[in-house]
Structure formats: structure tokens, C-alpha cells
Amino acid sequence: MENLLENDITGNIGTQKYLCTIAWRNGKLLMDEPENVGGNDLGPDPFSTLLASLAGCTLSTLRMYIDRKGWDIPEINISLNISQENDTELTTTISRSISFPGTVDEDTKNRLLIIAEKCPISKILKNKILINTTI
């Protein structure tokens, strides 16, 4: 199976509690935990980073589709959050709300909702995920 990324995402953590440096192609991202759990809130936490990935992918996918259709929708807004319940097994729910300032008719909104569900990160999160870990 071929990797989706040309280069690995890498990361490291030193002795400063929860502060991680994550590197990708051309840059670095700091990740940290909020102060209420012992971090210094110097960057997004892992849950926020996961949601940011879904937000960015959704927005880019919608922009690509809107531009291809030639529709006049100059701005797309998105809001996400995540919750978890642990009844008999862990259930994670991501809420994603998309809005457009100005007027967008219901048929167009319904079509864009379908397209949002087709963004690559949505597809990854809704399908079977295997994590192969080595030390």
C-alpha cells in the first residue's frame, strides 16, 4: 500500500510537560495540553489538531467544488467540536457545522453537505482505521 505523504510526519517531546514539536514537509507545529491538565497551552492539543485537520480538509474540498461549479460563494465558515461517551464501548461524536454568509439556496446547501462528507479526512475518520505501532 502506498503512503499518502511523501515524507513521514515526525515528532518529539523533551522534559517540558506535554510540549511536543511536530514536523512536516516545510515546517513545525507545537502541540501542548491546556493548563487545566498540566500543560502550558503553547499550541493546540491532539483533539484540536484532529478537528483542525477535518476543518481544513472540509473547507478545501468545498472551495474546490464551489470554484469548479462557478458558484458565487465567497466565504465558507466551519465550527467543530468532539465528545465521547463510554457506555459499553467508546463512542466518539464529532459535530461539524458549516455556514455561508449571505444567501445560499437550500438545493446548493444540500449538495455542499454531500460534498463535505466526501472530503478525504471525513472518509478516513468514517472508515476502518488500523494503527500499526512499532518500537
C-alpha positions as CSV (number, residue, x, y, z in Angstrom):
1,M,0.0,0.0,0.0
2,E,1.4,3.4,-1.0
3,N,1.8,6.2,1.6
4,L,-0.3,9.3,1.1
5,L,2.5,11.5,2.3
6,E,5.9,11.7,0.5
7,N,7.7,12.2,3.9
8,D,6.8,11.0,7.4
9,I,5.3,13.4,9.9
10,T,7.8,13.3,12.8
11,G,7.6,14.5,16.4
12,N,9.5,14.7,19.6
13,I,9.0,15.7,23.3
14,G,11.6,16.7,25.8
15,T,11.2,17.2,29.5
16,Q,8.8,20.1,29.4
17,K,5.5,18.5,30.3
18,Y,3.3,17.8,27.2
19,L,5.1,20.2,24.8
20,C,5.5,18.3,21.5
21,T,7.2,19.5,18.3
22,I,5.7,18.0,15.2
23,A,7.5,18.4,11.9
24,W,6.1,18.1,8.3
25,R,7.4,18.9,4.8
26,N,8.2,22.6,5.3
27,G,7.5,23.5,8.9
28,K,7.0,22.7,12.6
29,L,3.9,22.8,14.8
30,L,3.9,23.0,18.5
31,M,1.3,20.9,20.3
32,D,0.6,21.1,24.0
33,E,-2.1,20.4,26.5
34,P,-4.2,23.1,28.2
35,E,-3.2,24.4,31.6
36,N,-6.1,22.7,33.3
37,V,-4.4,19.3,32.6
38,G,-0.9,20.3,33.3
39,G,0.3,21.8,30.0
40,N,1.2,25.4,29.2
41,D,-1.3,25.7,26.3
42,L,1.5,26.7,23.9
43,G,-0.2,25.0,20.9
44,P,-3.2,23.0,20.0
45,D,-3.9,19.8,21.9
46,P,-4.3,16.5,20.0
47,F,-8.1,16.7,19.8
48,S,-7.9,20.3,18.5
49,T,-5.3,19.2,15.9
50,L,-7.5,16.3,14.7
51,L,-10.5,18.7,14.3
52,A,-8.3,21.3,12.6
53,S,-7.4,18.6,10.0
54,L,-11.0,17.8,9.4
55,A,-11.9,21.6,9.2
56,G,-9.1,22.3,6.7
57,C,-10.0,19.3,4.5
58,T,-13.7,20.1,4.6
59,L,-13.1,23.8,3.7
60,S,-10.6,23.0,0.9
61,T,-12.9,20.3,-0.6
62,L,-15.9,22.7,-0.6
63,R,-13.9,25.6,-2.1
64,M,-12.6,23.3,-4.8
65,Y,-16.2,22.1,-5.7
66,I,-17.7,25.7,-5.5
67,D,-14.9,27.0,-7.7
68,R,-15.4,24.2,-10.2
69,K,-19.1,24.9,-10.4
70,G,-18.5,28.6,-10.7
71,W,-20.8,29.5,-7.8
72,D,-20.6,32.8,-6.1
73,I,-19.9,31.8,-2.6
74,P,-17.0,33.9,-1.4
75,E,-16.8,32.6,2.2
76,I,-17.3,29.3,4.0
77,N,-17.2,29.0,7.8
78,I,-16.9,25.9,9.8
79,S,-17.2,25.0,13.5
80,L,-16.3,21.7,15.0
81,N,-16.3,20.0,18.4
82,I,-15.8,16.5,19.7
83,S,-17.4,14.5,22.5
84,Q,-17.0,11.0,23.8
85,E,-19.3,8.5,25.7
86,N,-18.1,5.3,27.2
87,D,-21.2,3.1,27.7
88,T,-20.3,-0.5,26.7
89,E,-17.7,0.8,24.2
90,L,-16.2,4.2,23.5
91,T,-18.3,6.3,21.1
92,T,-16.8,9.5,19.7
93,T,-19.0,12.1,18.1
94,I,-17.7,15.0,16.0
95,S,-20.1,17.8,15.4
96,R,-19.4,19.8,12.3
97,S,-21.4,22.9,11.3
98,I,-20.8,24.7,8.0
99,S,-22.3,28.1,7.2
100,F,-22.1,30.6,4.4
101,P,-22.5,34.4,5.0
102,G,-25.0,35.7,2.5
103,T,-27.7,33.8,0.6
104,V,-27.2,30.2,-0.5
105,D,-30.3,28.3,-1.6
106,E,-31.4,25.0,0.0
107,D,-30.6,22.9,-3.0
108,T,-27.0,24.2,-3.1
109,K,-26.6,23.8,0.7
110,N,-27.8,20.1,0.4
111,R,-25.3,19.5,-2.4
112,L,-22.5,21.0,-0.4
113,L,-23.4,18.9,2.6
114,I,-22.9,15.8,0.4
115,I,-19.6,17.1,-0.8
116,A,-18.4,17.9,2.7
117,E,-19.0,14.3,3.7
118,K,-16.7,13.3,0.8
119,C,-13.6,15.2,1.9
120,P,-10.7,12.8,2.3
121,I,-10.3,13.3,6.1
122,S,-14.1,12.6,6.6
123,K,-13.7,9.4,4.7
124,I,-10.7,8.3,6.8
125,L,-12.5,9.1,10.0
126,K,-15.6,7.2,9.0
127,N,-13.9,4.1,7.8
128,K,-11.9,1.3,9.4
129,I,-8.5,2.6,10.7
130,L,-5.6,0.4,11.6
131,I,-2.7,1.8,13.6
132,N,0.5,-0.3,13.3
133,T,2.9,0.7,16.1
134,T,6.5,-0.4,16.4
135,I,9.2,0.4,19.0
